[in-house]
Amino acid sequence: MIEPDVLTSQKEVKQQLRQNTEAAIESGVFGVPSIIADGHLFWGFDATDMYLDYHRNPNFYADLGLQSIADIPESAIRKQHQVPAQ
């Protein structure tokens, strides 16, 4: 068994975590679980079934009725911030 503090004390592990976090933020991720598939973001446990639908039939979301969802205003937008360099 590897102790968690051994992993977090390694500089490479911390750097990879920072890079992964920044890449996730740039992709629009702001919570977990999040899945990005073909540029589409599926966020939250309740969106898991939507992702599975998309995975089975990516054309399902090309339906014009579903595309109108993209016109609904966002209720929350992530503020841009910078992760401090260590």
Summary of the structure (lengths in Angstrom):
residues: 86
radius of gyration: 17.2
end to end distance: 27.7
largest distance: 51.5
contacts: 147
relative contact order: 0.10
helix: 53%
strand: 9%
